[in-house]
Amino acid sequence: MTHRTALVLIVVATLLWSMAGVVSRLLHHSAGFEMVVWRSAVAALTVLLLLRVSQGTAWLGHVRTGGAALWISGLCWAVMYTCFMLALTLTAVANVLIVQSLGPIFTALMVWLLLRRRLALRTWVALVIAAAGMAIMYLGDVSELSGRHALGILVALCIPLASAVNLVVLQRSGQAVDLRAAVMLGAVMSVLIALPLAWPLRADAHDVMWLSFLGVFQLGIPCVLLVLAARKLAAHELALLALLEVVFGVAWAWLFAGEAPGAMTLLGGALVIAVLVAHELWGAAAPTGRSVAGVVSHK
């Protein structure tokens, strides 16, 4: 896999992830935990099918030999799957996505503190400017922090924290451990966490259809794409590129769910896109043509 291919994979993944907010607004009756159950169950089946087609029965061996990295990554996926859908039922799409955008900051700090890797100047500059863009979006579009919205934001905060830990685990593992199975394990854990709280299930056929759609195209496939891209991109680079999900998600909610962003949200989103493009162009112009921070085959 080339660096350019990995970039394409992560951009496609962010575009697919960003559909969750707008699709959740199309549901009739499903509550938070039931949404988690259906979406995660279908995601687990999707990843199982992908592993079976691509690896045959070899994926079972990866599960047996994956060690702590596999299970820590799976637990991180479970936290992200569960908290994301719950947060969407408690507050606006923009609120969840903007809180989620703290991921690059947490990831950069963990890479620096835990992996002892010096980040390139361009990455620190991009982090600061991207944070400014998110702050602009926050000031322009985040709902007041009271009651239900405050709880939703606290739940959403678990997402970037789990994501940062997951990216560091993926970075450390490189190609030594195949962590695609962790995506499936995380989905199974998520179902086991949410099912007792969701029972009895009340989703109608319409809701099951849309939640199954999310399980396949918004969860299973893009998360596997991220694991593949992580073999070529550094953790902090992945976290920065993942900010595109925020921009795409706000755009979907605007176009199809009537959650129109304000002028400051549009300005902040444009700033984020600009800094991500500049970050990659700057990296391409570097002598190695890759991340100056020491990219290893690594989501």
URJO-V882176 format. One record per residue. N is the residue number from 1. RES is the residue in one small letter. NEAR is the number of other ideal C-beta (glycine too) atoms within 10 Angstrom. Layout:
n->{N/N}
res->{RES/RES}
near->{NEAR/NEAR}
This chain:
n->{1/2/3/4/5/6/7/8/9/10/11/12/13/14/15/16/17/18/19/20/21/22/23/24/25/26/27/28/29/30/31/32/33/34/35/36/37/38/39/40/41/42/43/44/45/46/47/48/49/50/51/52/53/54/55/56/57/58/59/60/61/62/63/64/65/66/67/68/69/70/71/72/73/74/75/76/77/78/79/80/81/82/83/84/85/86/87/88/89/90/91/92/93/94/95/96/97/98/99/100/101/102/103/104/105/106/107/108/109/110/111/112/113/114/115/116/117/118/119/120/121/122/123/124/125/126/127/128/129/130/131/132/133/134/135/136/137/138/139/140/141/142/143/144/145/146/147/148/149/150/151/152/153/154/155/156/157/158/159/160/161/162/163/164/165/166/167/168/169/170/171/172/173/174/175/176/177/178/179/180/181/182/183/184/185/186/187/188/189/190/191/192/193/194/195/196/197/198/199/200/201/202/203/204/205/206/207/208/209/210/211/212/213/214/215/216/217/218/219/220/221/222/223/224/225/226/227/228/229/230/231/232/233/234/235/236/237/238/239/240/241/242/243/244/245/246/247/248/249/250/251/252/253/254/255/256/257/258/259/260/261/262/263/264/265/266/267/268/269/270/271/272/273/274/275/276/277/278/279/280/281/282/283/284/285/286/287/288/289/290/291/292/293/294/295/296/297/298/299}
res->{m/t/h/r/t/a/l/v/l/i/v/v/a/t/l/l/w/s/m/a/g/v/v/s/r/l/l/h/h/s/a/g/f/e/m/v/v/w/r/s/a/v/a/a/l/t/v/l/l/l/l/r/v/s/q/g/t/a/w/l/g/h/v/r/t/g/g/a/a/l/w/i/s/g/l/c/w/a/v/m/y/t/c/f/m/l/a/l/t/l/t/a/v/a/n/v/l/i/v/q/s/l/g/p/i/f/t/a/l/m/v/w/l/l/l/r/r/r/l/a/l/r/t/w/v/a/l/v/i/a/a/a/g/m/a/i/m/y/l/g/d/v/s/e/l/s/g/r/h/a/l/g/i/l/v/a/l/c/i/p/l/a/s/a/v/n/l/v/v/l/q/r/s/g/q/a/v/d/l/r/a/a/v/m/l/g/a/v/m/s/v/l/i/a/l/p/l/a/w/p/l/r/a/d/a/h/d/v/m/w/l/s/f/l/g/v/f/q/l/g/i/p/c/v/l/l/v/l/a/a/r/k/l/a/a/h/e/l/a/l/l/a/l/l/e/v/v/f/g/v/a/w/a/w/l/f/a/g/e/a/p/g/a/m/t/l/l/g/g/a/l/v/i/a/v/l/v/a/h/e/l/w/g/a/a/a/p/t/g/r/s/v/a/g/v/v/s/h/k}
near->{12/8/18/12/12/24/18/12/24/26/18/15/26/21/16/21/26/23/20/23/27/20/20/24/16/13/21/11/10/25/16/21/19/25/27/28/26/25/32/31/19/22/32/23/17/22/29/17/13/17/22/13/8/11/15/9/8/11/19/13/12/17/16/10/10/20/11/10/16/22/16/18/29/25/19/24/31/24/21/23/28/28/24/27/29/22/27/23/19/19/23/21/25/24/23/30/30/24/24/25/26/19/26/27/18/19/28/22/14/20/25/15/10/15/16/7/18/12/20/20/11/20/24/15/14/26/21/12/17/25/17/14/25/24/15/20/27/17/12/18/24/19/14/7/13/8/10/11/16/15/15/24/20/15/22/23/17/18/24/21/18/24/26/25/19/30/30/23/27/25/25/15/26/13/12/10/19/20/30/21/25/31/29/26/21/29/29/19/21/29/22/12/18/25/16/9/14/20/11/5/14/12/20/11/8/13/19/16/13/21/27/17/16/24/23/18/17/24/32/26/19/23/26/24/22/29/24/17/26/28/20/24/29/27/31/32/33/26/28/25/23/25/25/20/25/29/24/21/25/27/15/20/22/17/11/14/16/9/18/12/19/13/10/15/24/19/15/28/24/13/19/25/16/13/22/22/10/14/22/19/10/16/23/13/9/12/6/11/10/16/23/17/23/14/21/19/14/25/31}
